Amino acid sequence: MTTLLIIDDEPLQREILLTILSEEGYNVYSASSLEEASKIINEIFPEIILTDLKLGSQNGIEILNSLPEEPFRPAVIVITAFGTISSAVNAIKQGAFDYLTKPLDKEVLLVTIRKAEERMNLIKENLMLRKELYEKFKIEGIIGKSRKMLQVLDIVKKATPTNATVLIYGESGTGKELIARAIHYNSPRKDKPFIAINCAAIPETLIESELFGYEPGAFTGANTRKIGLIESANRGTLFLDEIAEIPLSTQSKLLRVLQDKEVRRIGCKDTNKVDVRIIAATNKNLSEQVEKNKFREDLYYRLKVITVEIPPLRERKEDIPELVHFFIEKYSKEFGKRVTGIEDKALEALLNYSWPGNIRELESVIERAIIICEKDKITFNDIQDELRGVTPKSLFDINIPDEGINYEEIEKELIKKALIKSNFVIAKAARLLGMSYDTFWYRLKKFGLSDNIREMTKNFVK
């Protein structure tokens, strides 16, 4: 129910408006002065305020100077006599929603209030969506408790309140855009635009016009002016994904944006000042691209003021269980399923998989599993087709690289691990490897480990 506040120093006028608006189903309060109105506003936060222009010796427009901005700014409708319409127009310039002239027409009054109500509903809906957006991209909400991810989040938290450019490294599917959005939506720029562009998805001939815009007649087919993405992101953040794919000619113009804070549309002589934060991302090594003359060195150093390296999922497997349960909850709700978890065998398969597609691939696997799952938990059968023929890992799931392996080094490493696991009790270490005491001792001497067991023990204790 929409709440209204009537401000009028004439008791009869207040009563008439109270009666009309209450009968229409509004929650209505009234005040006879600006002081009384201010107290009510701070207590009930009305969506709409209806105020007379003349309140005895007071001016109703002054209420515009004391309105709260949080949780939202109310819509103010000014009531004025015909002879003071200019004052009402002035009130609109100061932020009033509309004005009504006396004598009031009931239908006009209700139509105006409904328009104000629609506007306030849109504002409240926008605030709710924005709040959900902020919650979605809270830094604390990014899933990952592994050491590498905690290091990433620590850098992100330090970068967030600044205007520094950020360069994000990471394989495809690791969540580079998620990190970029987290930086933006936790920064002072959060109420301004966040614009993302995948530089690899736009042809070389179009990337410049997309970024910088153009004037009419700049080239064949340019019939109207187009504002580029850089200008569109003014006072906000521009996320350039796969920045290594930008042509060298465009890189030089992007460098000017970073250095001079200005942009020139194609076909325009003048430049426009812009205040935009650049966050770039790539899955290539830009320093190597610089050495190959495929990326400008000066632009590279402008971009890497703060560098964030997101580890691939195979290097942060301890985060997989938490990610799995997050996606289970997400897609169970979306598809109306009652899947509450995942069986141990299925989770083990997920942990043993190499995840070339990273988190994006994991999300896809869980999404499909939720759709086909017929139990309250995801089973191995629900996911095995998506894991490229992987089976639960066994002792002998060892990949031999093309260059071969040094078998003796593997054996030596196994002996060290057995010693550590057995707290350097040789008989116990021998049993762990299925060896006799004498065989194990022979191998210790063979690899020169028998003489420095004490040193190994000291290092391990430390």
N, C-alpha and C positions, 0 to 999 in steps of 0.2 A: 504494500500500500504506500503510495506516494505521500510524503509529508509536506505540507505547505505552511508558510508563516505569513500572516497578514499584518502589515504595519500601517496603522491609521489612527490619527488622534481624534476622529469623530466616532463616538460609541455606536451610533445608529448605522453608519457605513460598515463598521467592523461586524456588527451583528448580521447585517444583510449578507455580506460576503461569507461569513461563517456558515450561515444557514444554507446558502446556495452550494458551496463547495463540500460541505459535510454530506448533503443529500446526494452528491455525485460520487460519494464513496472515498473522498480524500480524508486524510488525517490532518486536521486543521488546528493551528495555534494562532494566537493573536497578541499584538503588543501595541501600546499607544505611543511609544517613544523609541528612539534609537538605542537608548541605554537598556530598556527592557528587552528590546529585540536582540541585542548582542548577547544577553544572558541566555535567552532561549536558544539562539543559534548554537552557542557553545555546548548546550546540554543535549539538544535533539538532532542537530545537523540536518535541517530541512533541505529537500531537493530544490524547492521553488520558494522564492520570496516575492510577495506582492506588496509593494510599498507605495504610499501616496507621496507625490513630489513635495507637497507642503505639509509639514508636521509642526504646526504652530510656528515657533521661531526656528525650527530645524529644517534642514533640507534632506529629503529622503535619499537623494543620490549619495550622500555621505556613507550610507551603509556599504557601498561598493568598496570603500577603503578599509573595511574591517572584516571582510569575509574570510573564512578559513580556506586554505588551499587543500587541506587534507581532512577527510579522505577524498573530498572533491569540492569544487567551488560551486555553490548553488546558482541556479538561474534566477535572475532578478527581473521582474516585470514592474515597470514604473507606471503609476496612474497619475495623469496630469489633466489640468483644465485646458481647454482649447487654446487659450491665449499664451500658454507656456510650452507649446509643442517643441520650440527650439531647445528648451532645457531638456526635454525628454530625448531629443535626437542627440544632444550632447552626452546624455547618460549612456546611450548605446555606444557611443565612441569610447566611453570609459569602461565598457564591459557589460552593460545591461543586456538582457536577452531581447526585450521588446518593450513597447509602451502602449498604454490604452488611454483613450480620452474620455473625460466625463461628459455627459452621463454615461455610465457603463451599460453596454448591451450584453445581456446574459450569454447569448450564443457566441458573440465575439470573445467574451471573457473565457468561456470554456474551450473554444477552439485554440486560443492563444496558450492557455495552460496545458492543453494536450500536446501542443507542439513543443513546449518547454519540457514536458514530461518525456516525450520521445527522445529529445536531445539528452536529457539526464540519464535515461535508460541506456543510451548508446555510450555515454561517458562511463557509466558504471560497468557496463559490459566490457568496454575497452580496458578499464582498470583491472578487472578480474582476469582478462586474458593476459594482460601484461604481467600481473602478479604470478600467474601460472607459468609464464615464459621465464620470469626471473627464477622461480623455484626449479624449473626444469634444468636450467643451466647454472645452478649454484655450483661453485667450485667444490663444496663439500659433498655434493651429490654425485660427483664423478666416481664411478666404481673403480676401485683399485687400492689395495692395501699392501701390494708388493713394494719392495724397497725402491725399485726403479720408478714405479708410478708415484710414490710419495715424493721422490726427488723432482719429478715433473711438476706435480701440484705445488710444490714449494716455490719453484721458479715462476709458475703461473700466478700465484698469489702476490709475489713481489712485482710482477710486470703489470698486473691489473690496474692499479691506481695511477699509473703513469701514462704518458702519451707516446712512449717509445715504440718504434717499429719492432715487430716480432717475427722471427723466422722459425717456422715449425717444420722439423724433419720427421718423416715417418713413412712406412710402407702404406700401400693402398689398403684402406679398411681399418686403419689403426685408430681413427677418430680425430683426425687433424681439425676438421671443421667444428667438432664438438668442443675442442680446446679453444679454438678461435672465438666461438660464441660465448664460452664461459668467460673469457677475458673481457669481451665487450659488455655482456650483461651484468658483470660485477664491477664495471668501471663507471666513472662519472659520465660517460657517454651513453649509458644504458637506455635513456629515453630517446635517443636519436637513432637514425637508420643503421642497420647492419646489412650490408649488401655483399653477397658472395658470388664469385664468378670462377668457373673452371676454365682456365686459360687454354687447356688442352682440347676443350670441346668446341672452341671457336676458331674458324679458319683464319690464317694469317692476314688475309685481306680485310677481315672484318674486326679483328681485335682492337685496332686503334680507334675506329669509329665507336665501338662499344664503350671503350674506356673514356675517351675524350669528347665524344659527341661531334656534331658538325653543324655548319650553317647551310641555309638553302643555297643550292648551286655549287656546293663544294666539290661535287663529283656527279657523274651521271646517276640519276635516280634520287638525288638528295633534294627533294622538293620542299621540305619543311625543316625547321630547326630541330635538332635532337640534343637533349641534355645527356651527357655521358655519365657513366656509373660513378666516376670520381666526384663530379659535381653533385650527383644524387645522394652520395654518402656524406655530403658536407656536414661537419660537426659530429659525424658518426664514425663508423668503421667500415673499411673496404677490405674484404678477405679475398686475396688472390691465390687460389688453389692451383697447383702445378705451374708455378711461376717460371720454372725453367723452360717452359714451352713458349714464352713470349719472344717474338723476333727481336733481334738486336736494335733495329731502328725504333721500335716501340719502347725498348728498355731505356734509351736515352731520354725520351720524353717523360717516362715515369720517374727517372732520376730527377728531372727538373721539378716535378711535383713535390718530391721529398725535400729537395734543397730549398726551393723558392716559395713553396706553398701556393702555387698558382697553376692554372690549367688553361690551355688554349685549344678551343674547338677547331676541328679541321675546317679550313676555309675562312677563319676569323683572324683579324690582325691583332685584336686586343686579347688580353689575358684576364682571367677571373681568379680572385683570391679564393682559396679553399682551405678549410681546416678539417683534414681527414686523417684518421689513423690507419696506417697500412699494416695488415697482418698477412704474411705470405706463407705458403706451404709448398713443399716439394717432396718427392720420393727419390730425387737424385742428389748426388753430392755436388753442391754448387761450387765448391772450391776446385773440384776436378773439371767442372764445366768452364770455369774461368781459365784454367790452364789450357784447355782445348779451344779457347777463344769463342766459346758458345754462349758465354754470359759475361756481362760487363763487370769488371772488378770493382769499379766505383759504386755501382748499384748494389753489388753483393755486400760491401761493407756498410752501406746505408741500411740494408735490410736486416743484417745480423746484429743489431744493437743488443737484442735479447734473443737467444737461441733456445728453442725447446725441442728436445729429441724424444719422440714417443716410441717406446720399445714395442717390437712386434709381440703378438700374443704368445708365441712360442717361448719368449723370454720372460714372461710374467704369468706362467701357468697357475701360480697360486691364486690368481684372481679369477680363474675360470669358474669355480663353483659359485661365487657371488654373482658373476655375470649371468650364469645359467639360470639361477633362481630369479634374477631380475627379469630376464626375458620370459621365463615361464609365467610369472605373475602378469607381465604386460600382455602377452598374447592369450593367456587364459581369459583375462577380462575382455579383451577385444573380440574373441571368438565365442564367448559365452561358454567356455569349457570349465570343468572342475578338475583341472590338473594341478596337483599341489606340490609335486617334486619330481625327482628323477632317481631311477634305480642305480645301485652302486656300479653294476656292470656297464651301464650306459655312461655314467659319469667318468668311469675309468677310461673308456674309449675316447671320450672328449679330451681327457687329460693327456692321453698318449698320442693324439693327433697333432700334426705339425702346423695346421692352420695357415696355409699360404694366403688365404683371404682375410685373415685376422678377425677382428670383432664383427665386421660386416658379415663374414661367412658364418661365424658362430650364431649370430642373430637369425640368419636365414635358416640354419639347421634347426634351431629351437622353434621357430615359427612353423616350419613344416611339420615338425614332430607334434606340436600341439594340435594341428589340424587332423592328423591321422591317428593320434593316440586314442585308445579305447579304454584305458585304465585311468586310475587317479595319479599314476606316475609314468613318466616317460621311460620306455624300455629300450634295450639295445636294438631290437628289431625296428623301432620307430626312427632310428637315426643312422643305421649302418649303411644304407644306400647313399647317404649324403657324405660319408667320410671316405669316399674314393677307395673302397675296398679294404679299409682298415679293420683289423680284428683286435680284440683285447690283447694288449702287449704281453709278450712272454719273455722269458729270460734270453731267448736267442734272437730277439728283434733288434739286430745290430746292422746298421747300414755300412757297407764297405765303400769308401770313396774310390774314385777312379785311380788315384795315385797310389792306392794300396795302404796298408797299415803296418806298423812295427809291432809284431806280436809280443816280443820280449818286453817292450814298454808297457803294453797292456797288462801282461802278467806281473810286472814289477808294481804297477799301480794297484792291481788287485791285492797284492800282498800288503802294501801300505795300508789300504783301506781295511783289510781284515785285522791288521795290528791295531789300528785305531778303534775299530768296533769292539775288539776284545780287550780294550784297555791294556794292550801290549802283553797279554798273557799268551805265550807262543802256542801252547797246547790247544787253547780255545780258538786262536786264529787259524791253526791248521785244520781243526774240525769244520770251521766256517767254509773253508775252501775244499773240503773233502780229501785232505791230504793226511798222511801219517806225520808224526812229530819229526822223524828223521828227514822225510822228503821236504817238509816245509823249511827245516833248518838248512838243508842243502841249498835250497833256492835263495834263502836269505844271504848265504855266503856267496852264491853265484852272482847276485846283483849288488854285492858290496853293502848290504844292509845290516849285516850282523854286527859290524863294528860301530855303527852309529845309532843303534836302537835307543841308547840313553839320550842322545842328542835329540832324536825324534820325539822322545817322551817329554823332554823339557819344553820343546817347541809346542807340542800339543797341549801341555798343561798351561802354558802361557796364553 
